[in-house]
Amino acid sequence: MRASPRAVLFDLDGTLIDTAADFVAVLNQLLTRHQREVLPFARIRETVSDGARALVQLGFGIDESAAEFESLRLELLALYQTQLTVHTRLFEGMDAVLAHLDQRDIPWAIVTNKPQAYTDPLLRALDLHQRCRIAVCPDHVSQRKPDPEGLLLACRHLGCPPESAIYLGDHRRDIEAGRNARMPTVACRYGYIHADDDIESWRADFIVDTPADIMTLLPR
């Protein structure tokens, strides 16, 4: 089945680019600094799309009410800022997806909960900043996903009605944001999904197992 969208919107971490290895490295560095046991790659990977707060909770077993929580979160982000793109790459097969879109002049954009201070350097390092029509970050909206504000802003910039675009994401909130924008959605099973999460329950319009599967949804 094809979605035949006029525009394609991507979540960033866990959907368009694979940032997990860098987050694994910095969280384990932070844990080592504080004399904590490091965690397995897979355990951290599945938490990456939940954000820095969730990584601190995972690593230190504390919640946001803990006195040390905010300082640990800021320390984690400071470490991450110094090594944004050591291992980060497009997911395998994603470059072919973007090339397909570029060749057919189908605009694509990013709507992410990752702040602009991290998103912009990543896109420049991966040479995506001129290909991506717009990258909507929390800095640009009043409400983060699952609120649809970011998706609607991207669509206005692209001159595309929401119902004529698709949004791809690897988190339940991505699919909720797309549905709230009345936009077709694609859940990416290859992303950072918790082992006990049921992706079918997200009620996405499509589910893809690999970036290559995205091609089946695009105009030829």
C-alpha positions in Angstrom: 0.0 0.0 0.0 1.3 3.5 -0.8 0.7 6.7 1.1 1.7 8.9 -1.9 2.4 11.9 0.3 3.2 15.4 -1.0 5.6 15.9 1.9 7.3 13.7 4.4 8.0 14.7 8.0 10.5 12.7 10.2 11.1 12.5 13.9 14.9 12.7 14.4 16.4 10.3 17.0 15.4 6.7 16.3 13.6 7.6 13.0 15.9 9.5 10.7 19.2 9.2 12.4 20.8 6.7 14.7 22.1 8.5 17.8 22.0 5.7 20.2 25.7 4.9 20.3 26.6 8.4 21.3 23.9 8.4 24.1 25.1 5.1 25.3 28.7 6.4 25.5 27.8 9.6 27.4 25.4 8.0 29.9 28.0 5.4 30.7 30.6 8.1 31.1 28.4 9.9 33.5 27.7 6.7 35.4 31.4 6.0 35.7 32.1 9.5 36.9 29.7 8.9 39.7 30.9 5.5 40.6 27.9 3.7 39.2 27.8 0.5 37.1 27.6 1.0 33.4 24.5 -0.2 31.6 24.1 -2.5 28.6 23.8 -0.9 25.1 20.4 -2.4 24.5 18.9 -1.1 27.7 20.0 2.5 27.0 19.1 2.3 23.3 15.5 1.6 24.0 15.3 4.7 26.3 16.9 7.2 24.0 13.7 8.5 22.4 12.3 9.2 25.9 14.9 12.0 26.3 17.6 13.1 28.7 15.4 13.0 31.8 14.5 9.3 31.2 18.2 8.5 30.7 19.0 10.0 34.1 16.2 8.1 35.7 17.4 4.9 34.0 21.0 5.3 35.0 20.6 6.6 38.5 17.3 5.1 39.6 15.9 8.5 40.7 13.0 10.6 39.7 12.9 14.4 39.0 12.1 15.2 42.6 15.6 14.1 43.7 17.9 16.9 44.7 20.7 15.8 42.4 18.4 15.1 39.3 18.8 18.4 37.5 22.5 18.7 37.9 22.9 15.1 36.6 20.7 16.0 33.6 22.7 19.1 32.8 26.0 17.1 33.2 24.7 14.5 30.8 23.7 17.1 28.2 27.1 18.9 28.6 28.8 15.6 27.8 26.5 14.9 24.9 27.2 18.4 23.4 30.9 17.5 23.2 30.4 14.3 21.2 27.2 14.8 19.2 28.4 13.0 16.1 31.1 10.5 17.1 29.0 7.5 16.1 25.7 9.1 14.9 24.7 8.4 11.3 21.6 8.1 9.1 20.0 4.7 9.7 21.1 2.2 7.0 18.9 2.6 4.0 17.7 6.1 4.9 20.0 7.9 2.5 18.2 6.1 -0.4 14.9 7.3 1.0 16.1 10.9 1.2 17.6 10.6 -2.3 14.3 9.3 -3.6 12.4 12.3 -2.1 15.0 14.8 -3.4 14.9 13.4 -6.9 11.2 13.6 -7.1 11.1 17.1 -5.4 9.0 15.8 -2.5 9.9 18.1 0.4 10.9 16.6 3.7 11.3 18.1 7.1 12.0 17.2 10.7 9.8 17.7 13.7 11.6 16.7 16.9 11.6 17.2 20.7 15.4 17.6 20.5 16.4 21.2 21.2 17.8 23.3 18.4 21.2 23.5 20.1 21.7 19.8 19.4 19.6 19.4 16.2 21.3 22.1 14.1 24.9 20.8 14.7 23.8 17.3 14.0 22.2 18.2 10.6 25.3 20.2 9.6 27.6 17.4 10.5 25.6 14.9 8.5 25.3 17.4 5.6 21.5 17.4 5.9 20.9 21.0 6.8 20.4 22.2 3.2 18.3 19.2 2.1 15.9 19.4 5.0 13.3 22.1 4.3 12.7 22.9 7.9 13.7 21.4 11.3 11.1 22.2 13.9 12.4 21.9 17.5 10.9 22.7 20.9 12.5 26.2 20.5 10.0 27.0 17.7 6.7 26.0 19.4 4.9 26.5 22.6 3.9 22.8 23.0 6.0 19.7 22.4 4.8 16.5 20.8 2.3 14.9 21.2 0.8 18.3 20.7 0.5 18.8 16.9 1.8 22.3 16.8 5.2 21.4 15.4 3.7 19.2 12.6 1.3 22.0 11.7 4.1 24.5 11.6 6.2 22.3 9.3 3.2 21.8 7.0 2.6 25.5 6.8 6.3 26.1 5.9 6.1 23.4 3.2 2.7 24.7 1.8 1.2 21.2 2.3 -2.1 20.4 4.1 -1.5 18.0 7.0 -3.6 15.3 5.4 -1.4 15.3 2.3 1.8 14.7 4.4 3.0 11.7 6.4 4.8 11.7 9.7 7.3 9.0 10.7 8.3 8.3 14.3 9.5 5.7 16.7 7.6 6.7 19.8 4.0 6.6 20.8 3.9 10.4 21.2 5.0 10.8 17.5 2.0 8.8 16.3 -0.3 10.7 18.7 1.0 14.0 17.4 0.4 12.9 13.8 -3.1 11.8 14.7 -3.8 15.1 16.5 -2.7 16.9 13.3 -5.0 14.6 11.3 -1.9 13.4 9.3 -1.2 9.9 8.2 1.4 8.3 10.4 4.2 5.7 10.1 5.5 3.8 13.1 9.2 2.8 12.7 9.8 -0.5 14.4 13.6 -0.2 13.8 13.8 2.7 16.2 14.2 3.0 20.0 11.2 1.1 21.2 11.0 -0.5 24.6 10.9 -4.3 24.5 7.6 -4.4 26.3 5.9 -1.8 24.2 3.3 -2.9 21.7 3.8 -0.8 18.6 0.5 -2.2 17.1 -1.4 -0.4 20.0 -0.1 3.0 18.8 -2.7 2.9 15.9 -0.3 4.2 13.3 -1.6 4.0 9.7 1.5 2.1 8.6 4.3 0.2 10.4 7.8 -0.2 8.8 10.5 -2.6 10.0 13.4 -1.0 8.1 14.0 2.4 6.4 13.9 0.5 3.1 10.3 -0.3 3.8 9.5 3.4 3.7 10.1 3.3 -0.1 6.9 1.2 -0.4 4.9 4.2 0.8 6.4 6.8 -1.6 5.4 7.8 -5.1 7.5 6.1 -7.8 
